[in-house]
Amino acid sequence: MMSRKVAFLQRIHHLLVNVVQRKVNIEQGLNN
């Protein structure tokens, strides 16, 4: 039962990391 919860949390974490990296890339692009 826990594995499903862990997979769900990992998916959310992966999405958050993608959003943050995209935001950082955009900000770095604007600074350049």
PyMOL commands that set and color helices and strands:
alter all, ss='L'
color gray80, all
select helices_A, chain A and resi 2-31
alter helices_A, ss='H'
color red, helices_A
deselect
rebuild
show_as cartoon
